[in-house]
Amino acid sequence: MFETTTAPPRPDEVRLFDVHAVAQFLSCSTRHVYRLADSGRMPRPRKLGVLVRWDRLELEKWLAAGCPASADSPCPAEKGEIGADGR
């Protein structure tokens, strides 16, 4: 009778991004996205079981703020705890 088709959501309607969507959003490679996340230089992803997703709104706020390192960055140099001379 009736055939219902749903169009895929527009990128601005999607709340959670996978690594490929984040890479496209940031114009970089997926490997670079993982490097940024692992070093704490971008918002941490959410883990949904085995899935890894980033919140689009957090990414937009992070970009608007000038891409600061996360407060929980594991790298002391990025938080200003280590000087340029390594001490």
PyMOL Python script that loads the backbone (N, CA, C, O; Angstrom):
from pymol import cmd

cmd.read_pdbstr("""\
ATOM      1  N   MET A   1       0.811  -1.184   0.000  1.00  0.00           N
ATOM      2  CA  MET A   1       0.000   0.000   0.000  1.00  0.00           C
ATOM      3  C   MET A   1       0.862   1.259   0.000  1.00  0.00           C
ATOM      4  O   MET A   1       1.218   1.797  -1.048  1.00  0.00           O
ATOM      5  N   PHE A   2       1.183   1.707   1.205  1.00  0.00           N
ATOM      6  CA  PHE A   2       1.997   2.904   1.309  1.00  0.00           C
ATOM      7  C   PHE A   2       3.434   2.512   1.600  1.00  0.00           C
ATOM      8  O   PHE A   2       3.720   1.686   2.467  1.00  0.00           O
ATOM      9  N   GLU A   3       4.295   3.112   0.870  1.00  0.00           N
ATOM     10  CA  GLU A   3       5.706   2.864   1.096  1.00  0.00           C
ATOM     11  C   GLU A   3       6.290   4.082   1.797  1.00  0.00           C
ATOM     12  O   GLU A   3       6.300   5.187   1.255  1.00  0.00           O
ATOM     13  N   THR A   4       6.766   3.863   2.988  1.00  0.00           N
ATOM     14  CA  THR A   4       7.318   4.960   3.770  1.00  0.00           C
ATOM     15  C   THR A   4       8.833   4.946   3.653  1.00  0.00           C
ATOM     16  O   THR A   4       9.488   3.946   3.947  1.00  0.00           O
ATOM     17  N   THR A   5       9.357   6.038   3.232  1.00  0.00           N
ATOM     18  CA  THR A   5      10.811   6.172   3.178  1.00  0.00           C
ATOM     19  C   THR A   5      11.193   7.373   4.021  1.00  0.00           C
ATOM     20  O   THR A   5      10.516   8.401   4.020  1.00  0.00           O
ATOM     21  N   THR A   6      12.266   7.220   4.723  1.00  0.00           N
ATOM     22  CA  THR A   6      12.759   8.337   5.515  1.00  0.00           C
ATOM     23  C   THR A   6      14.113   8.749   4.968  1.00  0.00           C
ATOM     24  O   THR A   6      14.992   7.923   4.720  1.00  0.00           O
ATOM     25  N   ALA A   7      14.245  10.013   4.795  1.00  0.00           N
ATOM     26  CA  ALA A   7      15.518  10.540   4.304  1.00  0.00           C
ATOM     27  C   ALA A   7      16.526  10.517   5.448  1.00  0.00           C
ATOM     28  O   ALA A   7      16.147  10.672   6.609  1.00  0.00           O
ATOM     29  N   PRO A   8      17.791  10.326   5.138  1.00  0.00           N
ATOM     30  CA  PRO A   8      18.790  10.373   6.207  1.00  0.00           C
ATOM     31  C   PRO A   8      18.802  11.769   6.825  1.00  0.00           C
ATOM     32  O   PRO A   8      18.550  12.755   6.131  1.00  0.00           O
ATOM     33  N   PRO A   9      19.092  11.861   8.119  1.00  0.00           N
ATOM     34  CA  PRO A   9      19.084  13.171   8.767  1.00  0.00           C
ATOM     35  C   PRO A   9      20.173  14.073   8.199  1.00  0.00           C
ATOM     36  O   PRO A   9      21.239  13.610   7.793  1.00  0.00           O
ATOM     37  N   ARG A  10      19.884  15.355   8.181  1.00  0.00           N
ATOM     38  CA  ARG A  10      20.878  16.330   7.730  1.00  0.00           C
ATOM     39  C   ARG A  10      21.984  16.404   8.777  1.00  0.00           C
ATOM     40  O   ARG A  10      21.733  16.140   9.953  1.00  0.00           O
ATOM     41  N   PRO A  11      23.206  16.761   8.370  1.00  0.00           N
ATOM     42  CA  PRO A  11      24.310  16.836   9.337  1.00  0.00           C
ATOM     43  C   PRO A  11      24.027  17.762  10.520  1.00  0.00           C
ATOM     44  O   PRO A  11      24.503  17.501  11.624  1.00  0.00           O
ATOM     45  N   ASP A  12      23.266  18.831  10.314  1.00  0.00           N
ATOM     46  CA  ASP A  12      22.980  19.742  11.422  1.00  0.00           C
ATOM     47  C   ASP A  12      21.908  19.194  12.359  1.00  0.00           C
ATOM     48  O   ASP A  12      21.652  19.784  13.408  1.00  0.00           O
ATOM     49  N   GLU A  13      21.273  18.071  11.998  1.00  0.00           N
ATOM     50  CA  GLU A  13      20.271  17.446  12.852  1.00  0.00           C
ATOM     51  C   GLU A  13      20.855  16.303  13.682  1.00  0.00           C
ATOM     52  O   GLU A  13      20.244  15.878  14.663  1.00  0.00           O
ATOM     53  N   VAL A  14      22.016  15.808  13.302  1.00  0.00           N
ATOM     54  CA  VAL A  14      22.637  14.688  13.989  1.00  0.00           C
ATOM     55  C   VAL A  14      23.338  15.214  15.238  1.00  0.00           C
ATOM     56  O   VAL A  14      24.111  16.169  15.161  1.00  0.00           O
ATOM     57  N   ARG A  15      23.073  14.599  16.386  1.00  0.00           N
ATOM     58  CA  ARG A  15      23.658  15.066  17.644  1.00  0.00           C
ATOM     59  C   ARG A  15      24.990  14.375  17.936  1.00  0.00           C
ATOM     60  O   ARG A  15      25.909  15.012  18.449  1.00  0.00           O
ATOM     61  N   LEU A  16      25.110  13.087  17.620  1.00  0.00           N
ATOM     62  CA  LEU A  16      26.336  12.340  17.895  1.00  0.00           C
ATOM     63  C   LEU A  16      27.047  12.001  16.593  1.00  0.00           C
ATOM     64  O   LEU A  16      26.443  11.484  15.654  1.00  0.00           O
ATOM     65  N   PHE A  17      28.340  12.301  16.554  1.00  0.00           N
ATOM     66  CA  PHE A  17      29.157  12.041  15.367  1.00  0.00           C
ATOM     67  C   PHE A  17      30.059  10.839  15.608  1.00  0.00           C
ATOM     68  O   PHE A  17      30.596  10.667  16.702  1.00  0.00           O
ATOM     69  N   ASP A  18      30.224  10.004  14.574  1.00  0.00           N
ATOM     70  CA  ASP A  18      31.248   8.977  14.643  1.00  0.00           C
ATOM     71  C   ASP A  18      32.563   9.612  14.191  1.00  0.00           C
ATOM     72  O   ASP A  18      32.596  10.786  13.822  1.00  0.00           O
ATOM     73  N   VAL A  19      33.638   8.838  14.220  1.00  0.00           N
ATOM     74  CA  VAL A  19      34.954   9.397  13.913  1.00  0.00           C
ATOM     75  C   VAL A  19      35.026   9.941  12.485  1.00  0.00           C
ATOM     76  O   VAL A  19      35.725  10.922  12.233  1.00  0.00           O
ATOM     77  N   HIS A  20      34.316   9.317  11.559  1.00  0.00           N
ATOM     78  CA  HIS A  20      34.348   9.795  10.176  1.00  0.00           C
ATOM     79  C   HIS A  20      33.646  11.144  10.047  1.00  0.00           C
ATOM     80  O   HIS A  20      34.109  12.018   9.313  1.00  0.00           O
ATOM     81  N   ALA A  21      32.544  11.314  10.750  1.00  0.00           N
ATOM     82  CA  ALA A  21      31.828  12.587  10.715  1.00  0.00           C
ATOM     83  C   ALA A  21      32.644  13.685  11.391  1.00  0.00           C
ATOM     84  O   ALA A  21      32.651  14.824  10.926  1.00  0.00           O
ATOM     85  N   VAL A  22      33.334  13.350  12.492  1.00  0.00           N
ATOM     86  CA  VAL A  22      34.183  14.336  13.173  1.00  0.00           C
ATOM     87  C   VAL A  22      35.329  14.747  12.255  1.00  0.00           C
ATOM     88  O   VAL A  22      35.648  15.931  12.153  1.00  0.00           O
ATOM     89  N   ALA A  23      35.946  13.782  11.592  1.00  0.00           N
ATOM     90  CA  ALA A  23      37.049  14.091  10.678  1.00  0.00           C
ATOM     91  C   ALA A  23      36.577  15.006   9.555  1.00  0.00           C
ATOM     92  O   ALA A  23      37.282  15.943   9.179  1.00  0.00           O
ATOM     93  N   GLN A  24      35.412  14.745   9.029  1.00  0.00           N
ATOM     94  CA  GLN A  24      34.869  15.601   7.981  1.00  0.00           C
ATOM     95  C   GLN A  24      34.546  16.985   8.545  1.00  0.00           C
ATOM     96  O   GLN A  24      34.817  17.996   7.897  1.00  0.00           O
ATOM     97  N   PHE A  25      33.973  17.036   9.736  1.00  0.00           N
ATOM     98  CA  PHE A  25      33.618  18.284  10.403  1.00  0.00           C
ATOM     99  C   PHE A  25      34.856  19.150  10.648  1.00  0.00           C
ATOM    100  O   PHE A  25      34.804  20.372  10.510  1.00  0.00           O
ATOM    101  N   LEU A  26      35.989  18.496  11.018  1.00  0.00           N
ATOM    102  CA  LEU A  26      37.229  19.217  11.321  1.00  0.00           C
ATOM    103  C   LEU A  26      38.169  19.322  10.126  1.00  0.00           C
ATOM    104  O   LEU A  26      39.222  19.953  10.221  1.00  0.00           O
ATOM    105  N   SER A  27      37.803  18.716   9.016  1.00  0.00           N
ATOM    106  CA  SER A  27      38.651  18.694   7.807  1.00  0.00           C
ATOM    107  C   SER A  27      40.026  18.093   8.099  1.00  0.00           C
ATOM    108  O   SER A  27      41.060  18.681   7.784  1.00  0.00           O
ATOM    109  N   CYS A  28      40.008  16.911   8.707  1.00  0.00           N
ATOM    110  CA  CYS A  28      41.258  16.218   8.992  1.00  0.00           C
ATOM    111  C   CYS A  28      41.022  14.710   8.828  1.00  0.00           C
ATOM    112  O   CYS A  28      39.932  14.280   8.452  1.00  0.00           O
ATOM    113  N   SER A  29      42.045  13.931   9.113  1.00  0.00           N
ATOM    114  CA  SER A  29      41.907  12.482   8.987  1.00  0.00           C
ATOM    115  C   SER A  29      41.299  11.881  10.257  1.00  0.00           C
ATOM    116  O   SER A  29      41.294  12.510  11.315  1.00  0.00           O
ATOM    117  N   THR A  30      40.795  10.673  10.136  1.00  0.00           N
ATOM    118  CA  THR A  30      40.251   9.989  11.303  1.00  0.00           C
ATOM    119  C   THR A  30      41.360   9.716  12.314  1.00  0.00           C
ATOM    120  O   THR A  30      41.129   9.784  13.521  1.00  0.00           O
ATOM    121  N   ARG A  31      42.546   9.411  11.835  1.00  0.00           N
ATOM    122  CA  ARG A  31      43.687   9.157  12.730  1.00  0.00           C
ATOM    123  C   ARG A  31      43.991  10.408  13.554  1.00  0.00           C
ATOM    124  O   ARG A  31      44.298  10.309  14.742  1.00  0.00           O
ATOM    125  N   HIS A  32      43.907  11.572  12.934  1.00  0.00           N
ATOM    126  CA  HIS A  32      44.176  12.818  13.659  1.00  0.00           C
ATOM    127  C   HIS A  32      43.111  13.052  14.733  1.00  0.00           C
ATOM    128  O   HIS A  32      43.424  13.545  15.817  1.00  0.00           O
ATOM    129  N   VAL A  33      41.871  12.708  14.443  1.00  0.00           N
ATOM    130  CA  VAL A  33      40.799  12.834  15.440  1.00  0.00           C
ATOM    131  C   VAL A  33      41.143  11.985  16.658  1.00  0.00           C
ATOM    132  O   VAL A  33      41.037  12.456  17.791  1.00  0.00           O
ATOM    133  N   TYR A  34      41.551  10.741  16.438  1.00  0.00           N
ATOM    134  CA  TYR A  34      41.915   9.872  17.557  1.00  0.00           C
ATOM    135  C   TYR A  34      43.121  10.427  18.322  1.00  0.00           C
ATOM    136  O   TYR A  34      43.167  10.343  19.549  1.00  0.00           O
ATOM    137  N   ARG A  35      44.088  10.987  17.610  1.00  0.00           N
ATOM    138  CA  ARG A  35      45.257  11.577  18.284  1.00  0.00           C
ATOM    139  C   ARG A  35      44.843  12.750  19.159  1.00  0.00           C
ATOM    140  O   ARG A  35      45.301  12.871  20.296  1.00  0.00           O
ATOM    141  N   LEU A  36      43.972  13.621  18.632  1.00  0.00           N
ATOM    142  CA  LEU A  36      43.492  14.755  19.419  1.00  0.00           C
ATOM    143  C   LEU A  36      42.745  14.282  20.664  1.00  0.00           C
ATOM    144  O   LEU A  36      42.954  14.812  21.756  1.00  0.00           O
ATOM    145  N   ALA A  37      41.890  13.301  20.502  1.00  0.00           N
ATOM    146  CA  ALA A  37      41.109  12.784  21.630  1.00  0.00           C
ATOM    147  C   ALA A  37      42.009  12.095  22.650  1.00  0.00           C
ATOM    148  O   ALA A  37      41.851  12.305  23.853  1.00  0.00           O
ATOM    149  N   ASP A  38      42.944  11.279  22.190  1.00  0.00           N
ATOM    150  CA  ASP A  38      43.837  10.547  23.095  1.00  0.00           C
ATOM    151  C   ASP A  38      44.733  11.483  23.893  1.00  0.00           C
ATOM    152  O   ASP A  38      45.082  11.181  25.035  1.00  0.00           O
ATOM    153  N   SER A  39      45.111  12.617  23.306  1.00  0.00           N
ATOM    154  CA  SER A  39      45.998  13.554  23.993  1.00  0.00           C
ATOM    155  C   SER A  39      45.226  14.580  24.824  1.00  0.00           C
ATOM    156  O   SER A  39      45.830  15.408  25.506  1.00  0.00           O
ATOM    157  N   GLY A  40      43.899  14.527  24.770  1.00  0.00           N
ATOM    158  CA  GLY A  40      43.097  15.462  25.556  1.00  0.00           C
ATOM    159  C   GLY A  40      42.994  16.842  24.941  1.00  0.00           C
ATOM    160  O   GLY A  40      42.640  17.798  25.630  1.00  0.00           O
ATOM    161  N   ARG A  41      43.293  16.965  23.667  1.00  0.00           N
ATOM    162  CA  ARG A  41      43.268  18.262  22.995  1.00  0.00           C
ATOM    163  C   ARG A  41      41.926  18.562  22.347  1.00  0.00           C
ATOM    164  O   ARG A  41      41.778  19.573  21.660  1.00  0.00           O
ATOM    165  N   MET A  42      40.952  17.693  22.561  1.00  0.00           N
ATOM    166  CA  MET A  42      39.599  17.942  22.069  1.00  0.00           C
ATOM    167  C   MET A  42      38.628  17.299  23.047  1.00  0.00           C
ATOM    168  O   MET A  42      39.048  16.515  23.898  1.00  0.00           O
ATOM    169  N   PRO A  43      37.349  17.609  22.947  1.00  0.00           N
ATOM    170  CA  PRO A  43      36.391  16.971  23.862  1.00  0.00           C
ATOM    171  C   PRO A  43      36.458  15.446  23.769  1.00  0.00           C
ATOM    172  O   PRO A  43      36.624  14.878  22.690  1.00  0.00           O
ATOM    173  N   ARG A  44      36.324  14.811  24.914  1.00  0.00           N
ATOM    174  CA  ARG A  44      36.352  13.352  24.969  1.00  0.00           C
ATOM    175  C   ARG A  44      35.102  12.774  24.309  1.00  0.00           C
ATOM    176  O   ARG A  44      34.018  13.350  24.406  1.00  0.00           O
ATOM    177  N   PRO A  45      35.259  11.634  23.637  1.00  0.00           N
ATOM    178  CA  PRO A  45      34.083  10.984  23.038  1.00  0.00           C
ATOM    179  C   PRO A  45      33.257  10.266  24.097  1.00  0.00           C
ATOM    180  O   PRO A  45      33.728  10.016  25.207  1.00  0.00           O
ATOM    181  N   ARG A  46      32.046   9.946  23.746  1.00  0.00           N
ATOM    182  CA  ARG A  46      31.165   9.131  24.579  1.00  0.00           C
ATOM    183  C   ARG A  46      31.285   7.698  24.090  1.00  0.00           C
ATOM    184  O   ARG A  46      31.361   7.457  22.885  1.00  0.00           O
ATOM    185  N   LYS A  47      31.303   6.765  24.996  1.00  0.00           N
ATOM    186  CA  LYS A  47      31.344   5.357  24.618  1.00  0.00           C
ATOM    187  C   LYS A  47      29.976   4.757  24.877  1.00  0.00           C
ATOM    188  O   LYS A  47      29.476   4.774  26.001  1.00  0.00           O
ATOM    189  N   LEU A  48      29.385   4.234  23.833  1.00  0.00           N
ATOM    190  CA  LEU A  48      28.078   3.582  23.888  1.00  0.00           C
ATOM    191  C   LEU A  48      28.288   2.127  23.535  1.00  0.00           C
ATOM    192  O   LEU A  48      28.173   1.742  22.372  1.00  0.00           O
ATOM    193  N   GLY A  49      28.595   1.315  24.538  1.00  0.00           N
ATOM    194  CA  GLY A  49      28.955  -0.067  24.265  1.00  0.00           C
ATOM    195  C   GLY A  49      30.298  -0.084  23.557  1.00  0.00           C
ATOM    196  O   GLY A  49      31.299   0.384  24.100  1.00  0.00           O
ATOM    197  N   VAL A  50      30.320  -0.621  22.348  1.00  0.00           N
ATOM    198  CA  VAL A  50      31.556  -0.637  21.572  1.00  0.00           C
ATOM    199  C   VAL A  50      31.666   0.576  20.648  1.00  0.00           C
ATOM    200  O   VAL A  50      32.689   0.764  19.991  1.00  0.00           O
ATOM    201  N   LEU A  51      30.623   1.393  20.596  1.00  0.00           N
ATOM    202  CA  LEU A  51      30.628   2.560  19.726  1.00  0.00           C
ATOM    203  C   LEU A  51      31.294   3.749  20.400  1.00  0.00           C
ATOM    204  O   LEU A  51      31.197   3.915  21.616  1.00  0.00           O
ATOM    205  N   VAL A  52      31.967   4.572  19.616  1.00  0.00           N
ATOM    206  CA  VAL A  52      32.596   5.798  20.100  1.00  0.00           C
ATOM    207  C   VAL A  52      31.967   6.951  19.328  1.00  0.00           C
ATOM    208  O   VAL A  52      31.988   6.975  18.098  1.00  0.00           O
ATOM    209  N   ARG A  53      31.406   7.909  20.071  1.00  0.00           N
ATOM    210  CA  ARG A  53      30.719   9.035  19.442  1.00  0.00           C
ATOM    211  C   ARG A  53      31.080  10.340  20.133  1.00  0.00           C
ATOM    212  O   ARG A  53      31.311  10.374  21.342  1.00  0.00           O
ATOM    213  N   TRP A  54      31.126  11.420  19.348  1.00  0.00           N
ATOM    214  CA  TRP A  54      31.374  12.755  19.870  1.00  0.00           C
ATOM    215  C   TRP A  54      30.090  13.563  19.774  1.00  0.00           C
ATOM    216  O   TRP A  54      29.333  13.434  18.811  1.00  0.00           O
ATOM    217  N   ASP A  55      29.853  14.389  20.769  1.00  0.00           N
ATOM    218  CA  ASP A  55      28.683  15.264  20.796  1.00  0.00           C
ATOM    219  C   ASP A  55      28.949  16.459  19.886  1.00  0.00           C
ATOM    220  O   ASP A  55      29.914  17.197  20.084  1.00  0.00           O
ATOM    221  N   ARG A  56      28.101  16.642  18.902  1.00  0.00           N
ATOM    222  CA  ARG A  56      28.276  17.735  17.936  1.00  0.00           C
ATOM    223  C   ARG A  56      28.286  19.095  18.622  1.00  0.00           C
ATOM    224  O   ARG A  56      29.083  19.963  18.267  1.00  0.00           O
ATOM    225  N   LEU A  57      27.401  19.287  19.608  1.00  0.00           N
ATOM    226  CA  LEU A  57      27.327  20.577  20.286  1.00  0.00           C
ATOM    227  C   LEU A  57      28.606  20.871  21.065  1.00  0.00           C
ATOM    228  O   LEU A  57      29.058  22.016  21.096  1.00  0.00           O
ATOM    229  N   GLU A  58      29.199  19.848  21.698  1.00  0.00           N
ATOM    230  CA  GLU A  58      30.475  20.040  22.393  1.00  0.00           C
ATOM    231  C   GLU A  58      31.574  20.412  21.411  1.00  0.00           C
ATOM    232  O   GLU A  58      32.407  21.270  21.701  1.00  0.00           O
ATOM    233  N   LEU A  59      31.576  19.766  20.245  1.00  0.00           N
ATOM    234  CA  LEU A  59      32.586  20.094  19.233  1.00  0.00           C
ATOM    235  C   LEU A  59      32.420  21.524  18.729  1.00  0.00           C
ATOM    236  O   LEU A  59      33.408  22.230  18.526  1.00  0.00           O
ATOM    237  N   GLU A  60      31.184  21.951  18.528  1.00  0.00           N
ATOM    238  CA  GLU A  60      30.949  23.320  18.065  1.00  0.00           C
ATOM    239  C   GLU A  60      31.406  24.339  19.109  1.00  0.00           C
ATOM    240  O   GLU A  60      32.005  25.356  18.760  1.00  0.00           O
ATOM    241  N   LYS A  61      31.125  24.071  20.393  1.00  0.00           N
ATOM    242  CA  LYS A  61      31.573  24.972  21.466  1.00  0.00           C
ATOM    243  C   LYS A  61      33.098  24.996  21.540  1.00  0.00           C
ATOM    244  O   LYS A  61      33.698  26.054  21.728  1.00  0.00           O
ATOM    245  N   TRP A  62      33.717  23.831  21.392  1.00  0.00           N
ATOM    246  CA  TRP A  62      35.171  23.725  21.426  1.00  0.00           C
ATOM    247  C   TRP A  62      35.794  24.534  20.291  1.00  0.00           C
ATOM    248  O   TRP A  62      36.777  25.244  20.504  1.00  0.00           O
ATOM    249  N   LEU A  63      35.237  24.433  19.099  1.00  0.00           N
ATOM    250  CA  LEU A  63      35.740  25.216  17.965  1.00  0.00           C
ATOM    251  C   LEU A  63      35.544  26.708  18.194  1.00  0.00           C
ATOM    252  O   LEU A  63      36.443  27.503  17.920  1.00  0.00           O
ATOM    253  N   ALA A  64      34.370  27.093  18.697  1.00  0.00           N
ATOM    254  CA  ALA A  64      34.084  28.506  18.946  1.00  0.00           C
ATOM    255  C   ALA A  64      35.023  29.094  20.001  1.00  0.00           C
ATOM    256  O   ALA A  64      35.329  30.286  19.969  1.00  0.00           O
ATOM    257  N   ALA A  65      35.479  28.256  20.935  1.00  0.00           N
ATOM    258  CA  ALA A  65      36.390  28.710  21.990  1.00  0.00           C
ATOM    259  C   ALA A  65      37.847  28.723  21.537  1.00  0.00           C
ATOM    260  O   ALA A  65      38.732  29.073  22.318  1.00  0.00           O
ATOM    261  N   GLY A  66      38.105  28.349  20.294  1.00  0.00           N
ATOM    262  CA  GLY A  66      39.467  28.366  19.775  1.00  0.00           C
ATOM    263  C   GLY A  66      40.223  27.072  19.965  1.00  0.00           C
ATOM    264  O   GLY A  66      41.453  27.064  19.924  1.00  0.00           O
ATOM    265  N   CYS A  67      39.513  25.979  20.171  1.00  0.00           N
ATOM    266  CA  CYS A  67      40.098  24.635  20.288  1.00  0.00           C
ATOM    267  C   CYS A  67      41.067  24.500  21.466  1.00  0.00           C
ATOM    268  O   CYS A  67      42.186  24.022  21.282  1.00  0.00           O
ATOM    269  N   PRO A  68      40.658  24.914  22.678  1.00  0.00           N
ATOM    270  CA  PRO A  68      41.560  24.760  23.823  1.00  0.00           C
ATOM    271  C   PRO A  68      41.706  23.294  24.226  1.00  0.00           C
ATOM    272  O   PRO A  68      40.822  22.479  23.963  1.00  0.00           O
ATOM    273  N   ALA A  69      42.831  22.967  24.868  1.00  0.00           N
ATOM    274  CA  ALA A  69      43.016  21.609  25.392  1.00  0.00           C
ATOM    275  C   ALA A  69      42.007  21.380  26.500  1.00  0.00           C
ATOM    276  O   ALA A  69      41.638  22.314  27.212  1.00  0.00           O
ATOM    277  N   SER A  70      41.564  20.153  26.645  1.00  0.00           N
ATOM    278  CA  SER A  70      40.611  19.812  27.693  1.00  0.00           C
ATOM    279  C   SER A  70      41.257  19.985  29.064  1.00  0.00           C
ATOM    280  O   SER A  70      42.475  19.863  29.200  1.00  0.00           O
ATOM    281  N   ALA A  71      40.452  20.265  30.066  1.00  0.00           N
ATOM    282  CA  ALA A  71      40.958  20.420  31.424  1.00  0.00           C
ATOM    283  C   ALA A  71      41.553  19.127  31.950  1.00  0.00           C
ATOM    284  O   ALA A  71      42.436  19.149  32.806  1.00  0.00           O
ATOM    285  N   ASP A  72      41.069  17.991  31.437  1.00  0.00           N
ATOM    286  CA  ASP A  72      41.580  16.694  31.893  1.00  0.00           C
ATOM    287  C   ASP A  72      42.648  16.139  30.951  1.00  0.00           C
ATOM    288  O   ASP A  72      42.830  14.926  30.851  1.00  0.00           O
ATOM    289  N   SER A  73      43.351  17.039  30.263  1.00  0.00           N
ATOM    290  CA  SER A  73      44.397  16.623  29.338  1.00  0.00           C
ATOM    291  C   SER A  73      45.486  15.861  30.075  1.00  0.00           C
ATOM    292  O   SER A  73      45.982  16.332  31.098  1.00  0.00           O
ATOM    293  N   PRO A  74      45.869  14.684  29.569  1.00  0.00           N
ATOM    294  CA  PRO A  74      46.899  13.908  30.244  1.00  0.00           C
ATOM    295  C   PRO A  74      48.297  14.464  30.033  1.00  0.00           C
ATOM    296  O   PRO A  74      49.246  14.002  30.668  1.00  0.00           O
ATOM    297  N   CYS A  75      48.438  15.430  29.169  1.00  0.00           N
ATOM    298  CA  CYS A  75      49.753  15.971  28.840  1.00  0.00           C
ATOM    299  C   CYS A  75      50.030  17.213  29.701  1.00  0.00           C
ATOM    300  O   CYS A  75      49.407  18.250  29.473  1.00  0.00           O
ATOM    301  N   PRO A  76      50.942  17.144  30.680  1.00  0.00           N
ATOM    302  CA  PRO A  76      51.203  18.270  31.565  1.00  0.00           C
ATOM    303  C   PRO A  76      51.694  19.514  30.820  1.00  0.00           C
ATOM    304  O   PRO A  76      51.419  20.635  31.248  1.00  0.00           O
ATOM    305  N   ALA A  77      52.412  19.331  29.716  1.00  0.00           N
ATOM    306  CA  ALA A  77      52.925  20.482  28.969  1.00  0.00           C
ATOM    307  C   ALA A  77      51.791  21.316  28.404  1.00  0.00           C
ATOM    308  O   ALA A  77      51.898  22.540  28.323  1.00  0.00           O
ATOM    309  N   GLU A  78      50.708  20.665  28.014  1.00  0.00           N
ATOM    310  CA  GLU A  78      49.581  21.393  27.436  1.00  0.00           C
ATOM    311  C   GLU A  78      48.792  22.166  28.501  1.00  0.00           C
ATOM    312  O   GLU A  78      48.092  23.128  28.187  1.00  0.00           O
ATOM    313  N   LYS A  79      48.914  21.733  29.764  1.00  0.00           N
ATOM    314  CA  LYS A  79      48.208  22.423  30.838  1.00  0.00           C
ATOM    315  C   LYS A  79      49.076  23.486  31.491  1.00  0.00           C
ATOM    316  O   LYS A  79      48.645  24.138  32.442  1.00  0.00           O
ATOM    317  N   GLY A  80      50.307  23.672  30.988  1.00  0.00           N
ATOM    318  CA  GLY A  80      51.190  24.680  31.547  1.00  0.00           C
ATOM    319  C   GLY A  80      51.935  24.212  32.786  1.00  0.00           C
ATOM    320  O   GLY A  80      52.544  25.031  33.474  1.00  0.00           O
ATOM    321  N   GLU A  81      51.906  22.914  33.093  1.00  0.00           N
ATOM    322  CA  GLU A  81      52.581  22.402  34.277  1.00  0.00           C
ATOM    323  C   GLU A  81      54.067  22.194  34.040  1.00  0.00           C
ATOM    324  O   GLU A  81      54.834  22.093  34.998  1.00  0.00           O
ATOM    325  N   ILE A  82      54.486  22.127  32.788  1.00  0.00           N
ATOM    326  CA  ILE A  82      55.888  21.944  32.450  1.00  0.00           C
ATOM    327  C   ILE A  82      56.292  23.110  31.555  1.00  0.00           C
ATOM    328  O   ILE A  82      55.581  23.459  30.612  1.00  0.00           O
ATOM    329  N   GLY A  83      57.421  23.698  31.857  1.00  0.00           N
ATOM    330  CA  GLY A  83      57.903  24.816  31.069  1.00  0.00           C
ATOM    331  C   GLY A  83      58.518  24.357  29.769  1.00  0.00           C
ATOM    332  O   GLY A  83      58.622  23.158  29.511  1.00  0.00           O
ATOM    333  N   ALA A  84      58.925  25.306  28.952  1.00  0.00           N
ATOM    334  CA  ALA A  84      59.515  24.994  27.648  1.00  0.00           C
ATOM    335  C   ALA A  84      60.819  24.203  27.784  1.00  0.00           C
ATOM    336  O   ALA A  84      61.207  23.474  26.871  1.00  0.00           O
ATOM    337  N   ASP A  85      61.495  24.355  28.941  1.00  0.00           N
ATOM    338  CA  ASP A  85      62.761  23.628  29.140  1.00  0.00           C
ATOM    339  C   ASP A  85      62.542  22.210  29.668  1.00  0.00           C
ATOM    340  O   ASP A  85      63.506  21.484  29.907  1.00  0.00           O
ATOM    341  N   GLY A  86      61.263  21.806  29.854  1.00  0.00           N
ATOM    342  CA  GLY A  86      60.947  20.459  30.279  1.00  0.00           C
ATOM    343  C   GLY A  86      60.860  20.284  31.787  1.00  0.00           C
ATOM    344  O   GLY A  86      60.685  19.166  32.271  1.00  0.00           O
ATOM    345  N   ARG A  87      60.982  21.393  32.545  1.00  0.00           N
ATOM    346  CA  ARG A  87      60.913  21.303  34.012  1.00  0.00           C
ATOM    347  C   ARG A  87      59.659  21.941  34.536  1.00  0.00           C
ATOM    348  O   ARG A  87      59.435  21.959  35.746  1.00  0.00           O
TER     349      ARG A  87
END
""", "prot")
cmd.dss("prot")
cmd.show_as("cartoon", "prot")
cmd.util.cbc("prot")
cmd.orient("prot")
